[in-house]
Amino acid sequence: WNYHQMGQVPRPADLIFAAGSHDLRVAERAVELYLQGLAPRIVFSGGFGRLTSGRWSQPEAELFAEAARRRGVPEAAMLLETRSTNTGENVLLTRRLLAERGLAARSLIGVHKPYMERRFYATLRKQWPEAEVTVTSPRLSFEAYCAGAASRDEVIDIMVGDFQRLLRYPARGFAIPQEVPAEVTAACQLLIQAGYTKHLPRDSGT
């Protein structure tokens, strides 16, 4: 849990980039940063991913935007990318959307779930290398985060799967490599041995 979080302090940027997921608290964190005046615009990116396909009836980005509207974020400050199905597509299709609108983002704040911070950072650095990037997530302890999730076991299952993707994806050109302490790898192996395997990547990658 601690390893996945980068501990970066968000700085003023051209754009807040909130990656879609099944967790609306990510949208709330993006709104918080917007209301603090850290960027003039939020992009909500997400269609239906592996955790929302068949679970939600609207694309992730649309539900994130609804949460932002309830907090008073104006329509003019939001862009929606509603077709991506994974983290790589979040970046690719968001960059394409900005290009289509004639918008440039030399700096951005990436917002994701706490256990997705590091993988989102690694993906952004690989696929958006010219941008200055900081990442953040809902500011919650593991216990507090799990209290607002479907279950503690689901959080651990997903976190284990995301750690495996963090290890595998640099070799496939999806992300930059990250240094991984031996105790973090050992902890993940113990969790896999304990049965937290529901969200491990398939051999072909997901």
Backbone as a printed PyTorch tensor [residue, N CA C, xyz], in Angstrom:
tensor([[[  0.8430,  -1.2050,   0.0000],
         [  0.0000,   0.0000,   0.0000],
         [  0.8780,   1.2550,   0.0000]],

        [[  1.8450,   1.2910,   0.8800],
         [  2.7000,   2.4680,   0.9610],
         [  3.5740,   2.6180,  -0.2840]],

        [[  4.0670,   1.5160,  -0.8220],
         [  4.9420,   1.5720,  -1.9910],
         [  4.2330,   2.1700,  -3.2000]],

        [[  2.9870,   1.8320,  -3.3930],
         [  2.2530,   2.3030,  -4.5650],
         [  2.0750,   3.8160,  -4.5760]],

        [[  2.1490,   4.4480,  -3.4200],
         [  1.9400,   5.8840,  -3.3420],
         [  3.2740,   6.6160,  -3.4450]],

        [[  3.3200,   7.6130,  -4.3250],
         [  4.5600,   8.3070,  -4.6480],
         [  4.9310,   9.3840,  -3.6360]],

        [[  3.9570,   9.8890,  -2.9020],
         [  4.2320,  10.9460,  -1.9390],
         [  4.5520,  12.2880,  -2.5730]],

        [[  4.1160,  12.5070,  -3.8010],
         [  4.3810,  13.7640,  -4.4850],
         [  3.3780,  14.8380,  -4.0640]],

        [[  3.8210,  16.0660,  -4.0520],
         [  2.9620,  17.2020,  -3.7080],
         [  2.4850,  17.8500,  -5.0050]],

        [[  1.1750,  17.8590,  -5.2650],
         [  0.6850,  18.4640,  -6.5040],
         [  1.0910,  19.9310,  -6.6100]],

        [[  1.5600,  20.3100,  -7.7980],
         [  1.9580,  21.6810,  -8.0780],
         [  1.0230,  22.2650,  -9.1340]],

        [[  0.9120,  23.5730,  -9.2170],
         [  0.0940,  24.1790, -10.2720],
         [  0.4720,  23.6290, -11.6400]],

        [[ -0.5430,  23.3210, -12.4380],
         [ -0.3110,  22.6630, -13.7240],
         [ -1.3350,  23.1490, -14.7470]],

        [[ -1.1210,  22.7540, -15.9850],
         [ -2.0530,  23.1080, -17.0520],
         [ -3.3270,  22.2880, -16.9840]],

        [[ -3.2420,  21.0930, -16.3890],
         [ -4.3420,  20.1450, -16.4910],
         [ -4.3580,  19.1920, -15.3070]],

        [[ -5.5370,  18.8880, -14.8230],
         [ -5.7490,  17.7730, -13.8970],
         [ -6.2830,  16.6120, -14.7330]],

        [[ -5.6160,  15.4840, -14.6590],
         [ -5.9470,  14.3160, -15.4850],
         [ -6.4020,  13.2000, -14.5510]],

        [[ -7.7140,  13.0030, -14.4700],
         [ -8.2940,  11.9910, -13.5860],
         [ -8.6100,  10.7490, -14.3940]],

        [[ -7.9310,   9.6620, -14.0900],
         [ -8.1520,   8.4030, -14.8000],
         [ -9.3490,   7.6800, -14.2140]],

        [[-10.2220,   7.2250, -15.0850],
         [-11.4430,   6.5650, -14.6490],
         [-11.1760,   5.2330, -13.9720]],

        [[-12.1390,   4.8380, -13.1540],
         [-12.0780,   3.5690, -12.4330],
         [-13.4340,   3.3230, -11.8220]],

        [[-13.5090,   2.3420, -10.9230],
         [-14.7640,   2.0630, -10.2410],
         [-14.9000,   2.8760,  -8.9550]],

        [[-13.9720,   3.8110,  -8.7200],
         [-13.9250,   4.5300,  -7.4530],
         [-14.1440,   6.0270,  -7.6640]],

        [[-15.3180,   6.5140,  -7.3030],
         [-15.6450,   7.9210,  -7.4890],
         [-14.8480,   8.8370,  -6.5750]],

        [[-14.1540,   8.2780,  -5.5900],
         [-13.3190,   9.1230,  -4.7390],
         [-12.1530,   9.7180,  -5.5210]],

        [[-11.8080,   9.0970,  -6.6330],
         [-10.7860,   9.6790,  -7.5140],
         [-11.3040,  10.9940,  -8.0990]],

        [[-12.5580,  11.0000,  -8.5210],
         [-13.1640,  12.2370,  -9.0260],
         [-13.2000,  13.3030,  -7.9390]],

        [[-13.5300,  12.9100,  -6.7210],
         [-13.5790,  13.8670,  -5.6190],
         [-12.2040,  14.4940,  -5.3740]],

        [[-11.1510,  13.6980,  -5.4760],
         [ -9.7990,  14.2250,  -5.2950],
         [ -9.4550,  15.2080,  -6.4160]],

        [[ -9.8330,  14.8900,  -7.6460],
         [ -9.5790,  15.8040,  -8.7600],
         [-10.3100,  17.1270,  -8.5530]],

        [[-11.5440,  17.0540,  -8.0900],
         [-12.3240,  18.2670,  -7.8310],
         [-11.6670,  19.0960,  -6.7290]],

        [[-11.2110,  18.4280,  -5.7050],
         [-10.5270,  19.1170,  -4.6130],
         [ -9.3500,  19.9340,  -5.1260]],

        [[ -8.5610,  19.3420,  -6.0070],
         [ -7.4090,  20.0340,  -6.5740],
         [ -7.8410,  21.2030,  -7.4550]],

        [[ -8.9100,  20.9960,  -8.2310],
         [ -9.4300,  22.0800,  -9.0730],
         [ -9.8990,  23.2490,  -8.2180]],

        [[-10.6420,  22.9580,  -7.1690],
         [-11.1650,  24.0180,  -6.3060],
         [-10.0580,  24.7440,  -5.5490]],

        [[ -8.9130,  24.0860,  -5.4030],
         [ -7.7470,  24.7420,  -4.8080],
         [ -7.0310,  25.6510,  -5.8010]],

        [[ -7.4780,  25.6190,  -7.0640],
         [ -6.8940,  26.4720,  -8.0810],
         [ -5.6060,  25.9580,  -8.6770]],

        [[ -5.3750,  24.6330,  -8.5900],
         [ -4.1120,  24.0890,  -9.0770],
         [ -4.0760,  23.9040, -10.5940]],

        [[ -5.2200,  23.9220, -11.2460],
         [ -5.2630,  23.8250, -12.7120],
         [ -6.6030,  24.3700, -13.1890]],

        [[ -6.6410,  24.9080, -14.4060],
         [ -7.8900,  25.4950, -14.9070],
         [ -8.8460,  24.4990, -15.5380]],

        [[ -8.4020,  23.2460, -15.7030],
         [ -9.2200,  22.2870, -16.4410],
         [ -8.9920,  20.8770, -15.8930]],

        [[-10.0590,  20.0690, -15.9270],
         [ -9.9710,  18.6510, -15.5670],
         [-10.3660,  17.8150, -16.7750]],

        [[ -9.5700,  16.8090, -17.0780],
         [ -9.9850,  15.7830, -18.0330],
         [-10.3670,  14.5420, -17.2360]],

        [[-11.5830,  14.0700, -17.4430],
         [-12.0070,  12.7860, -16.8950],
         [-11.9320,  11.7680, -18.0290]],

        [[-11.1300,  10.7380, -17.8320],
         [-10.8810,   9.7620, -18.8970],
         [-11.3000,   8.3760, -18.4450]],

        [[-12.1690,   7.7340, -19.2220],
         [-12.5620,   6.3710, -18.9010],
         [-13.8620,   5.9740, -19.5550]],

        [[-13.8360,   4.8120, -20.2080],
         [-15.0560,   4.2210, -20.7500],
         [-15.5370,   3.1480, -19.7900]],

        [[-15.3650,   1.8920, -20.2130],
         [-15.6760,   0.7520, -19.3500],
         [-14.4340,  -0.1260, -19.2590]],

        [[-13.8660,  -0.2310, -18.0790],
         [-12.6890,  -1.0400, -17.8630],
         [-13.0330,  -2.3920, -17.2790]],

        [[-12.0120,  -3.1240, -16.8620],
         [-12.2320,  -4.4850, -16.3660],
         [-13.0500,  -4.5170, -15.0820]],

        [[-13.0900,  -3.4090, -14.3410],
         [-13.8470,  -3.3810, -13.0810],
         [-15.2030,  -2.7140, -13.2150]],

        [[-15.4740,  -2.0670, -14.3380],
         [-16.7570,  -1.3890, -14.4980],
         [-17.5980,  -1.9580, -15.6360]],

        [[-16.9840,  -2.7200, -16.5240],
         [-17.7510,  -3.3340, -17.6060],
         [-18.7590,  -4.3200, -17.0170]],

        [[-20.0260,  -4.1070, -17.3310],
         [-21.0870,  -4.9530, -16.7890],
         [-21.5440,  -4.5460, -15.4090]],

        [[-20.8240,  -3.6160, -14.7880],
         [-21.1810,  -3.1440, -13.4430],
         [-21.8400,  -1.7770, -13.4970]],

        [[-21.3470,  -0.9240, -14.3850],
         [-21.8930,   0.4270, -14.5480],
         [-22.5820,   0.5440, -15.8980]],

        [[-23.6010,   1.3930, -15.9630],
         [-24.3370,   1.5960, -17.2090],
         [-23.8770,   2.8380, -17.9560]],

        [[-23.0470,   3.6670, -17.3310],
         [-22.4790,   4.8500, -17.9740],
         [-20.9540,   4.7700, -17.9370]],

        [[-20.2990,   5.3650, -18.9300],
         [-18.8310,   5.3810, -18.9000],
         [-18.3050,   6.0270, -17.6180]],

        [[-17.1460,   5.5770, -17.2200],
         [-16.5290,   6.0840, -15.9900],
         [-16.4050,   7.6130, -16.0210]],

        [[-15.9590,   8.1570, -17.1520],
         [-15.7520,   9.6000, -17.2550],
         [-17.0480,  10.3700, -17.0240]],

        [[-18.1580,   9.8510, -17.5060],
         [-19.4350,  10.5370, -17.3260],
         [-19.8480,  10.5600, -15.8580]],

        [[-19.6530,   9.4630, -15.1580],
         [-20.0000,   9.4260, -13.7460],
         [-19.0590,  10.2940, -12.9200]],

        [[-17.7890,  10.3300, -13.3050],
         [-16.8450,  11.2220, -12.6290],
         [-17.2720,  12.6810, -12.8250]],

        [[-17.6770,  13.0230, -14.0540],
         [-18.1020,  14.3970, -14.3390],
         [-19.3580,  14.7650, -13.5670]],

        [[-20.2760,  13.8220, -13.3970],
         [-21.4760,  14.0890, -12.6040],
         [-21.0970,  14.4330, -11.1670]],

        [[-20.1360,  13.7090, -10.6190],
         [-19.6730,  14.0030,  -9.2650],
         [-19.0560,  15.3970,  -9.1990]],

        [[-18.3350,  15.7840, -10.2470],
         [-17.7200,  17.1130, -10.2800],
         [-18.7700,  18.2100, -10.3760]],

        [[-19.7940,  17.9800, -11.1650],
         [-20.8670,  18.9760, -11.2770],
         [-21.5440,  19.2100,  -9.9320]],

        [[-21.7360,  18.1330,  -9.1960],
         [-22.3740,  18.2770,  -7.8870],
         [-21.5470,  19.1400,  -6.9440]],

        [[-20.2410,  19.1910,  -7.1830],
         [-19.3530,  20.0080,  -6.3560],
         [-19.1580,  21.4060,  -6.9380]],

        [[-19.8300,  21.6790,  -8.0490],
         [-19.7860,  23.0260,  -8.5960],
         [-18.7600,  23.2810,  -9.6720]],

        [[-18.1400,  22.2400, -10.2150],
         [-17.1810,  22.4400, -11.3070],
         [-17.9590,  22.7780, -12.5770]],

        [[-17.6600,  23.8950, -13.2390],
         [-18.4160,  24.2840, -14.4390],
         [-18.1090,  23.3940, -15.6350]],

        [[-19.0800,  23.2990, -16.5330],
         [-18.9010,  22.4690, -17.7300],
         [-17.6830,  22.9070, -18.5400]],

        [[-17.4580,  24.2080, -18.6010],
         [-16.3560,  24.7240, -19.4080],
         [-14.9890,  24.2810, -18.9030]],

        [[-14.9300,  23.8310, -17.6470],
         [-13.6500,  23.4130, -17.0620],
         [-13.4020,  21.9190, -17.2120]],

        [[-14.3270,  21.1850, -17.8430],
         [-14.2070,  19.7300, -17.9340],
         [-14.1450,  19.2600, -19.3760]],

        [[-13.3050,  18.2630, -19.6010],
         [-13.2860,  17.5220, -20.8600],
         [-13.4930,  16.0520, -20.5310]],

        [[-14.2580,  15.3400, -21.3560],
         [-14.5350,  13.9320, -21.1070],
         [-14.0060,  13.0730, -22.2500]],

        [[-13.2580,  12.0480, -21.8870],
         [-12.8010,  11.0210, -22.8290],
         [-13.4820,   9.7380, -22.3770]],

        [[-14.3760,   9.1790, -23.1920],
         [-15.2700,   8.1180, -22.7270],
         [-15.0700,   6.7710, -23.4200]],

        [[-13.9300,   6.5650, -24.0980],
         [-13.7490,   5.3140, -24.8430],
         [-12.6540,   4.4090, -24.2930]],

        [[-11.7720,   4.9240, -23.4440],
         [-10.6290,   4.1250, -22.9840],
         [-11.0730,   2.9770, -22.0840]],

        [[-10.3110,   1.8900, -22.1490],
         [-10.6420,   0.6940, -21.3580],
         [ -9.5230,   0.2850, -20.4090]],

        [[ -8.3820,   0.9870, -20.4700],
         [ -7.2670,   0.6790, -19.5750],
         [ -6.3990,   1.9120, -19.4180]],

        [[ -5.3570,   1.8130, -18.5960],
         [ -4.5360,   2.9760, -18.2680],
         [ -3.8020,   3.5190, -19.4870]],

        [[ -3.2620,   2.6380, -20.3130],
         [ -2.5810,   3.0970, -21.5200],
         [ -3.5050,   3.8720, -22.4430]],

        [[ -4.7180,   3.3760, -22.6130],
         [ -5.6860,   4.0780, -23.4520],
         [ -6.1240,   5.3900, -22.8190]],

        [[ -6.1890,   5.4400, -21.4770],
         [ -6.4830,   6.7160, -20.8110],
         [ -5.5360,   7.7940, -21.3350]],

        [[ -4.2460,   7.4620, -21.3660],
         [ -3.2430,   8.4400, -21.7820],
         [ -3.3300,   8.7090, -23.2840]],

        [[ -3.3460,   7.6580, -24.0770],
         [ -3.3600,   7.8050, -25.5320],
         [ -4.5670,   8.6100, -26.0030]],

        [[ -5.7470,   8.2400, -25.5380],
         [ -6.9650,   8.8860, -26.0340],
         [ -7.1500,  10.2810, -25.4480]],

        [[ -6.6250,  10.5120, -24.2590],
         [ -6.6840,  11.8730, -23.7020],
         [ -5.7680,  12.7970, -24.4930]],

        [[ -4.5750,  12.3320, -24.8250],
         [ -3.6810,  13.1440, -25.6450],
         [ -4.3230,  13.4460, -27.0030]],

        [[ -4.9890,  12.4570, -27.5690],
         [ -5.6460,  12.6620, -28.8650],
         [ -6.7790,  13.6780, -28.7420]],

        [[ -7.5420,  13.5850, -27.6510],
         [ -8.6440,  14.5300, -27.4290],
         [ -8.1160,  15.9580, -27.3180]],

        [[ -7.0570,  16.1470, -26.5710],
         [ -6.4850,  17.4860, -26.4290],
         [ -5.9930,  18.0170, -27.7670]],

        [[ -5.3520,  17.1490, -28.5430],
         [ -4.8580,  17.5720, -29.8540],
         [ -6.0080,  17.9860, -30.7640]],

        [[ -7.0940,  17.2400, -30.7200],
         [ -8.2660,  17.5670, -31.5330],
         [ -8.8550,  18.9160, -31.1490]],

        [[ -8.7520,  19.2670, -29.8710],
         [ -9.2850,  20.5430, -29.3880],
         [ -8.2690,  21.6800, -29.4970]],

        [[ -7.0780,  21.3700, -29.9770],
         [ -6.0570,  22.3890, -30.0850],
         [ -5.5160,  22.8480, -28.7490]],

        [[ -5.5240,  21.9450, -27.7750],
         [ -5.0770,  22.2740, -26.4280],
         [ -3.7280,  21.6210, -26.1530]],

        [[ -2.9020,  22.3250, -25.4240],
         [ -1.5950,  21.7900, -25.0460],
         [ -1.5200,  21.6930, -23.5300]],

        [[ -0.8370,  20.6780, -23.0400],
         [ -0.6280,  20.5080, -21.6030],
         [  0.8450,  20.1930, -21.3810]],

        [[  1.5910,  21.1950, -20.9650],
         [  3.0180,  20.9830, -20.7010],
         [  3.2470,  20.4400, -19.2890]],

        [[  2.2250,  20.5730, -18.4560],
         [  2.3170,  20.0500, -17.0920],
         [  0.9580,  19.5190, -16.6920]],

        [[  0.9460,  18.4660, -15.8900],
         [ -0.3270,  17.8820, -15.4810],
         [ -0.2130,  17.2250, -14.1160]],

        [[ -1.3670,  17.1170, -13.4780],
         [ -1.5040,  16.3890, -12.2160],
         [ -2.3330,  15.1480, -12.5100]],

        [[ -1.7320,  13.9890, -12.3970],
         [ -2.4540,  12.7420, -12.5900],
         [ -3.1260,  12.3150, -11.2950]],

        [[ -4.3780,  11.9200, -11.3850],
         [ -5.1310,  11.4970, -10.2030],
         [ -5.6600,  10.0850, -10.4340]],

        [[ -5.3930,   9.2160,  -9.4820],
         [ -5.8580,   7.8340,  -9.5860],
         [ -6.1160,   7.2890,  -8.1850]],

        [[ -6.3930,   6.0100,  -8.0930],
         [ -6.5680,   5.3590,  -6.7890],
         [ -5.2210,   5.2970,  -6.0730]],

        [[ -5.2170,   5.2050,  -4.7440],
         [ -3.9380,   5.1950,  -4.0220],
         [ -2.9760,   4.1060,  -4.4900]],

        [[ -3.4940,   2.9150,  -4.7760],
         [ -2.6120,   1.8270,  -5.1840],
         [ -2.3420,   1.8270,  -6.6910]],

        [[ -2.7850,   2.9000,  -7.3650],
         [ -2.4800,   3.0600,  -8.7980],
         [ -1.5770,   4.2530,  -9.0710]],

        [[ -1.1950,   4.9740,  -8.0330],
         [ -0.3590,   6.1580,  -8.2430],
         [  0.9120,   5.8250,  -9.0250]],

        [[  1.6660,   4.8580,  -8.5280],
         [  2.9720,   4.5800,  -9.1280],
         [  2.8260,   4.0700, -10.5590]],

        [[  1.8630,   3.1920, -10.8170],
         [  1.7160,   2.6870, -12.1910],
         [  1.2230,   3.7850, -13.1280]],

        [[  0.3560,   4.6670, -12.6420],
         [ -0.1010,   5.7810, -13.4710],
         [  1.0670,   6.7070, -13.7860]],

        [[  1.8880,   6.9740, -12.7890],
         [  3.0710,   7.8080, -12.9920],
         [  3.9930,   7.1780, -14.0360]],

        [[  4.2760,   5.8890, -13.8910],
         [  5.1740,   5.1990, -14.8190],
         [  4.6140,   5.2100, -16.2330]],

        [[  3.3030,   5.0840, -16.3680],
         [  2.6600,   5.1160, -17.6840],
         [  2.7400,   6.5070, -18.2970]],

        [[  2.4370,   7.5220, -17.4900],
         [  2.4970,   8.8930, -17.9920],
         [  3.9020,   9.2740, -18.4310]],

        [[  4.8960,   8.9040, -17.6420],
         [  6.2720,   9.2500, -17.9870],
         [  6.7080,   8.5840, -19.2910]],

        [[  6.1870,   7.3970, -19.5570],
         [  6.5320,   6.6840, -20.7920],
         [  5.7780,   7.2340, -21.9920]],

        [[  4.4840,   7.4750, -21.8280],
         [  3.6340,   7.8050, -22.9570],
         [  3.3510,   9.3000, -23.1270]],

        [[  3.7730,  10.1000, -22.1520],
         [  3.6200,  11.5470, -22.2540],
         [  4.9260,  12.1730, -21.7560]],

        [[  6.0620,  11.8090, -22.3520],
         [  7.3660,  12.1290, -21.7740],
         [  7.6920,  13.6140, -21.7330]],

        [[  7.0800,  14.4010, -22.6110],
         [  7.4020,  15.8220, -22.6490],
         [  6.6780,  16.6250, -21.5660]],

        [[  5.7210,  16.0190, -20.8910],
         [  4.9510,  16.7310, -19.8690],
         [  5.6050,  16.5960, -18.4960]],

        [[  5.5290,  17.6580, -17.7200],
         [  5.9330,  17.6190, -16.3200],
         [  4.7780,  16.9900, -15.5350]],

        [[  5.0530,  15.9200, -14.8090],
         [  3.9900,  15.1200, -14.1980],
         [  4.1640,  15.0180, -12.6920]],

        [[  3.0870,  15.2400, -11.9610],
         [  2.9930,  14.7920, -10.5730],
         [  1.7250,  13.9600, -10.4620]],

        [[  1.7060,  13.0340,  -9.5150],
         [  0.5300,  12.1910,  -9.3270],
         [  0.0690,  12.2570,  -7.8750]],

        [[ -1.2190,  12.0250,  -7.7040],
         [ -1.8060,  12.0180,  -6.3760],
         [ -3.0390,  11.1240,  -6.3910]],

        [[ -3.6660,  10.9860,  -5.2390],
         [ -4.8180,  10.0960,  -5.0850],
         [ -5.6030,  10.5480,  -3.8550]],

        [[ -6.7670,   9.9470,  -3.5920],
         [ -7.4740,  10.2600,  -2.3480],
         [ -6.5640,  10.0380,  -1.1460]],

        [[ -6.5390,  10.9960,  -0.2430],
         [ -5.6320,  10.9630,   0.9080],
         [ -6.2500,  10.1400,   2.0370]],

        [[ -6.1130,   8.8340,   1.9390],
         [ -6.7450,   7.9230,   2.8940],
         [ -5.7570,   6.8490,   3.3250]],

        [[ -5.8650,   6.4340,   4.5710],
         [ -5.1090,   5.2730,   5.0280],
         [ -5.6970,   4.0130,   4.3990]],

        [[ -4.9610,   2.9140,   4.4870],
         [ -5.4650,   1.6500,   3.9570],
         [ -6.8000,   1.2890,   4.5960]],

        [[ -6.8970,   1.4370,   5.9100],
         [ -8.1280,   1.0810,   6.6190],
         [ -9.2950,   1.9690,   6.1870]],

        [[ -9.0410,   3.2700,   6.0740],
         [-10.1100,   4.1880,   5.6770],
         [-10.5220,   3.9410,   4.2310]],

        [[ -9.5460,   3.6410,   3.3680],
         [ -9.8800,   3.3720,   1.9800],
         [-10.7570,   2.1240,   1.8680]],

        [[-10.3760,   1.0750,   2.5780],
         [-11.1430,  -0.1700,   2.5190],
         [-12.5480,   0.0060,   3.0760]],

        [[-12.7050,   0.8830,   4.0580],
         [-14.0220,   1.1120,   4.6490],
         [-15.0060,   1.6770,   3.6320]],

        [[-14.4980,   2.3630,   2.6160],
         [-15.3630,   2.9160,   1.5890],
         [-15.3950,   2.1070,   0.3100]],

        [[-14.7960,   0.9230,   0.3260],
         [-14.7590,   0.0460,  -0.8520],
         [-15.7390,  -1.1020,  -0.6790]],

        [[-15.8990,  -1.8870,  -1.7390],
         [-16.8170,  -3.0280,  -1.6690],
         [-16.4000,  -3.9910,  -0.5750]],

        [[-15.1020,  -4.2600,  -0.4940],
         [-14.5910,  -5.1330,   0.5650],
         [-13.0780,  -4.9770,   0.6540]],

        [[-12.5290,  -5.2910,   1.8130],
         [-11.0800,  -5.2530,   2.0110],
         [-10.3850,  -6.2510,   1.0820]],

        [[-10.9730,  -7.4390,   0.9280],
         [-10.3660,  -8.4520,   0.0710],
         [-10.2970,  -7.9970,  -1.3770]],

        [[-11.3410,  -7.2930,  -1.8500],
         [-11.3110,  -6.8120,  -3.2300],
         [-10.1870,  -5.8030,  -3.4150]],

        [[-10.0080,  -4.9130,  -2.4570],
         [ -8.9270,  -3.9310,  -2.5510],
         [ -7.5750,  -4.6370,  -2.6550]],

        [[ -7.3490,  -5.6420,  -1.8140],
         [ -6.0730,  -6.3560,  -1.8370],
         [ -5.9020,  -7.0960,  -3.1590]],

        [[ -6.9590,  -7.7510,  -3.6240],
         [ -6.8880,  -8.4570,  -4.9060],
         [ -6.4650,  -7.5190,  -6.0360]],

        [[ -7.1060,  -6.3540,  -6.1050],
         [ -6.8110,  -5.4150,  -7.1850],
         [ -5.4050,  -4.8540,  -7.0360]],

        [[ -5.0200,  -4.5460,  -5.8060],
         [ -3.6890,  -3.9960,  -5.5600],
         [ -2.6010,  -4.9830,  -5.9730]],

        [[ -2.7930,  -6.2530,  -5.6820],
         [ -1.8250,  -7.2780,  -6.0840],
         [ -1.7290,  -7.3480,  -7.6140]],

        [[ -2.8800,  -7.3060,  -8.2670],
         [ -2.8680,  -7.3310,  -9.7340],
         [ -2.1780,  -6.1260, -10.3310]],

        [[ -2.3930,  -4.9530,  -9.7520],
         [ -1.7430,  -3.7580, -10.2670],
         [ -0.2360,  -3.7920, -10.0390]],

        [[  0.1950,  -4.3890,  -8.9370],
         [  1.6330,  -4.5190,  -8.7080],
         [  2.2730,  -5.3980,  -9.7730]],

        [[  1.6150,  -6.4800, -10.1390],
         [  2.1490,  -7.3480, -11.1840],
         [  2.2370,  -6.6240, -12.5250]],

        [[  1.2560,  -5.7830, -12.8140],
         [  1.3020,  -5.0090, -14.0510],
         [  2.4420,  -3.9920, -14.0160]],

        [[  2.6670,  -3.4000, -12.8550],
         [  3.7840,  -2.4740, -12.7010],
         [  5.1110,  -3.1460, -13.0410]],

        [[  5.2460,  -4.4280, -12.6700],
         [  6.4650,  -5.1690, -12.9580],
         [  6.5680,  -5.5520, -14.4340]],

        [[  5.4560,  -5.9240, -15.0380],
         [  5.4840,  -6.4800, -16.3930],
         [  5.4830,  -5.4350, -17.5040]],

        [[  4.8250,  -4.3310, -17.2890],
         [  4.5440,  -3.4260, -18.3960],
         [  5.7450,  -2.6670, -18.9550]],

        [[  6.7890,  -2.3880, -18.1780],
         [  7.9480,  -1.7510, -18.8110],
         [  8.5310,  -2.5700, -19.9680]],

        [[  8.5870,  -3.8820, -19.8310],
         [  9.1310,  -4.7380, -20.8880],
         [  8.2710,  -4.7050, -22.1490]],

        [[  7.0100,  -4.3530, -21.9940],
         [  6.1150,  -4.2760, -23.1450],
         [  6.0270,  -2.8640, -23.7130]],

        [[  6.7980,  -1.9400, -23.1260],
         [  6.8240,  -0.5790, -23.6430],
         [  5.6900,   0.2950, -23.1610]],

        [[  4.9590,  -0.1650, -22.1390],
         [  3.8020,   0.5880, -21.6650],
         [  4.1590,   1.6130, -20.5930]],

        [[  5.2790,   1.4190, -19.8930],
         [  5.5930,   2.2480, -18.7370],
         [  7.0970,   2.2530, -18.5100]],

        [[  7.5740,   3.2310, -17.7360],
         [  8.9890,   3.2230, -17.3850],
         [  9.1920,   2.2820, -16.1980]],

        [[ 10.3780,   1.6900, -16.0670],
         [ 10.6290,   0.7900, -14.9350],
         [ 10.6330,   1.5440, -13.6140]],

        [[ 10.2720,   0.8230, -12.5580],
         [ 10.3000,   1.3690, -11.2100],
         [ 11.1780,   0.4850, -10.3340]],

        [[ 11.9470,   1.1010,  -9.4700],
         [ 12.7310,   0.3350,  -8.5120],
         [ 11.7880,  -0.2550,  -7.4660]],

        [[ 11.9280,  -1.5450,  -7.2080],
         [ 11.0260,  -2.2380,  -6.2860],
         [ 11.8300,  -2.8390,  -5.1390]],

        [[ 11.6340,  -2.3790,  -3.9230],
         [ 12.3480,  -2.9790,  -2.7890],
         [ 12.0030,  -4.4530,  -2.6330]],

        [[ 12.9720,  -5.2240,  -2.1820],
         [ 12.7760,  -6.6670,  -2.0450],
         [ 11.6250,  -6.9900,  -1.1020]],

        [[ 11.4570,  -6.1870,  -0.0550],
         [ 10.3850,  -6.4900,   0.9050],
         [  9.0010,  -6.2800,   0.2940]],

        [[  8.9040,  -5.3910,  -0.7090],
         [  7.6150,  -5.1900,  -1.3830],
         [  7.2880,  -6.4030,  -2.2530]],

        [[  8.2590,  -6.8810,  -3.0010],
         [  8.0560,  -8.0870,  -3.8040],
         [  7.7000,  -9.2740,  -2.9240]],

        [[  8.3870,  -9.4190,  -1.7930],
         [  8.1110, -10.5280,  -0.8760],
         [  6.7020, -10.4320,  -0.3130]],

        [[  6.2720,  -9.2180,   0.0130],
         [  4.9170,  -9.0430,   0.5470],
         [  3.8740,  -9.4330,  -0.4900]],

        [[  4.1300,  -9.0590,  -1.7520],
         [  3.1840,  -9.4210,  -2.8150],
         [  3.1120, -10.9360,  -2.9780]],

        [[  4.2470, -11.6100,  -2.9210],
         [  4.2500, -13.0660,  -3.0620],
         [  3.4690, -13.7340,  -1.9330]],

        [[  3.5830, -13.1970,  -0.7380],
         [  2.8220, -13.7390,   0.3920],
         [  1.3240, -13.5680,   0.1750]],

        [[  0.9330, -12.4340,  -0.3880],
         [ -0.4920, -12.2000,  -0.6530],
         [ -1.0030, -13.1330,  -1.7430]],

        [[ -0.1810, -13.3710,  -2.7680],
         [ -0.5720, -14.3190,  -3.8160],
         [ -0.7310, -15.7190,  -3.2210]],

        [[  0.2020, -16.1110,  -2.3740],
         [  0.1150, -17.4200,  -1.7160],
         [ -1.1060, -17.5300,  -0.8200]],

        [[ -1.5470, -16.3890,  -0.3040],
         [ -2.7350, -16.3750,   0.5490],
         [ -4.0240, -16.3990,  -0.2600]],

        [[ -3.9160, -16.3650,  -1.5970],
         [ -5.1040, -16.5150,  -2.4420],
         [ -5.6040, -15.2520,  -3.1040]],

        [[ -4.8470, -14.1700,  -3.0080],
         [ -5.2850, -12.9210,  -3.6420],
         [ -4.8240, -12.9010,  -5.0960]],

        [[ -5.5460, -13.6220,  -5.9250],
         [ -5.1310, -13.8330,  -7.3160],
         [ -6.2040, -13.4620,  -8.3450]],

        [[ -7.3240, -12.9240,  -7.9070],
         [ -8.4470, -12.6980,  -8.8240],
         [ -8.1460, -11.6790,  -9.9150]],

        [[ -7.2290, -10.7470,  -9.6570],
         [ -6.9710,  -9.6870, -10.6360],
         [ -5.5530,  -9.7330, -11.1990]],

        [[ -4.9100, -10.8930, -11.0940],
         [ -3.6010, -11.0250, -11.7070],
         [ -3.7280, -10.9160, -13.2220]],

        [[ -2.7470, -10.3010, -13.8950],
         [ -2.8140, -10.1970, -15.3520],
         [ -2.7250, -11.5550, -16.0030]],

        [[ -3.4470, -11.7110, -17.1030],
         [ -3.3170, -12.9240, -17.9010],
         [ -1.9650, -12.9000, -18.5860]],

        [[ -1.5430, -14.0480, -19.0960],
         [ -0.2370, -14.1370, -19.7450],
         [ -0.0920, -13.1630, -20.8930]],

        [[ -1.2210, -12.8790, -21.5590],
         [ -1.1740, -11.9710, -22.7000],
         [ -1.1690, -10.5170, -22.2650]],

        [[ -1.4200, -10.2750, -20.9740],
         [ -1.4350,  -8.8980, -20.4640],
         [ -2.8350,  -8.3020, -20.5620]],

        [[ -3.1520,  -7.4460, -19.5810],
         [ -4.4500,  -6.7520, -19.5930],
         [ -4.2600,  -5.3180, -19.1620]]])
